[in-house]
Amino acid sequence: MKKLPVIVIVIVLLQMMFVSFSFAYSNSQAVSYADRYAVNPNRLNTLGQGYNYYSADCTNFVSQCFYTGGLAQDSTWKSYVTFSVNTPLRHDSAAWVNKVQGI
C-alpha cells in the first residue's frame, strides 16, 4: 500500500512533463504552415525575413514547418538572418537544409 502514493506521484509528474512539452510545440501550426507553403515557397513572410529557396530541398521546408510549430533552434540546427546594405541574408546550417545521411 505504501507504494501506491509514490506511483501516483510519479504518474502525475510524468503527465506534467508531457503536458508542458505539448504546449511548447504545436503540430497544428506546423501543419498550417505546410499547407500554406507546400506549393508556393515562403520567400518573405511571418518567420522573419523569409527563407532561402533551395530547389527540391524538402529538408529546408520541413525545418521551416518544425520552426513554425515551435521547435527551438540550436547551435547545429539553425537559420538566421543578417543584413547587408538593408538586404536580408539568410544563413542556414547544414542540418537545416540537408537530409541526414543514410536515411
C-alpha positions in Angstrom: 0.0 0.0 0.0 2.9 2.4 0.7 4.0 2.2 -3.0 0.7 3.5 -4.3 1.2 7.2 -3.3 4.7 7.0 -4.9 3.4 5.6 -8.1 0.6 8.2 -8.2 3.2 11.0 -7.7 5.4 9.6 -10.5 2.5 9.3 -12.9 1.4 12.9 -12.1 4.9 14.2 -12.6 5.3 12.4 -15.9 2.0 13.7 -17.2 3.0 17.3 -16.2 6.3 16.9 -18.2 4.5 15.7 -21.3 1.7 18.3 -21.0 4.3 21.2 -20.7 6.1 19.7 -23.7 3.0 19.5 -25.8 2.3 23.2 -25.2 5.8 24.1 -26.4 5.3 22.6 -29.8 2.2 23.0 -31.9 1.6 20.3 -34.6 -1.4 22.3 -35.9 0.8 25.4 -36.5 3.4 23.3 -38.4 0.7 21.7 -40.5 -0.9 25.0 -41.3 2.4 26.4 -42.4 3.0 23.3 -44.6 -0.4 23.6 -46.1 0.1 27.2 -46.9 3.7 27.0 -48.4 3.9 23.5 -49.9 3.4 24.8 -53.4 4.5 28.5 -53.1 7.7 28.9 -51.0 7.8 31.4 -48.2 10.2 34.0 -49.5 9.2 36.9 -47.3 6.7 36.2 -44.6 5.9 35.8 -41.0 9.0 33.9 -40.0 11.3 36.8 -40.1 12.7 37.8 -43.5 11.6 34.7 -45.4 13.8 31.7 -46.2 16.3 30.8 -48.8 14.8 28.9 -51.6 16.6 25.6 -52.4 15.3 23.8 -55.5 13.9 20.4 -54.5 15.1 20.8 -50.9 12.5 19.1 -48.8 14.6 19.3 -45.6 14.6 23.1 -45.7 10.9 23.1 -46.0 10.4 20.6 -43.2 12.7 22.7 -41.0 10.6 25.7 -41.6 7.5 23.7 -40.6 9.2 22.5 -37.4 10.3 26.0 -36.5 6.8 27.4 -37.1 5.5 24.7 -34.8 7.8 25.9 -32.0 10.9 23.7 -32.2 13.8 25.7 -30.9 16.9 26.2 -33.0 20.3 25.3 -31.5 23.9 25.5 -32.5 23.6 22.7 -35.1 20.0 23.3 -36.4 19.5 27.0 -37.2 18.5 29.5 -39.7 19.1 33.2 -39.0 19.2 36.5 -40.9 21.8 39.2 -41.2 21.6 42.4 -43.3 23.9 43.7 -46.0 23.1 47.2 -47.1 19.5 46.7 -45.9 19.2 43.4 -47.8 18.3 40.4 -45.7 20.6 37.5 -46.0 19.6 34.1 -44.5 22.2 31.8 -43.1 21.1 28.2 -42.9 23.1 25.4 -41.2 23.7 22.2 -43.0 21.4 20.4 -40.6 18.6 22.9 -41.5 18.9 22.3 -45.3 20.4 18.9 -45.8 18.9 15.5 -45.3 20.6 13.2 -42.7 23.0 10.9 -44.5 21.9 7.3 -44.5 18.2 7.9 -44.4 
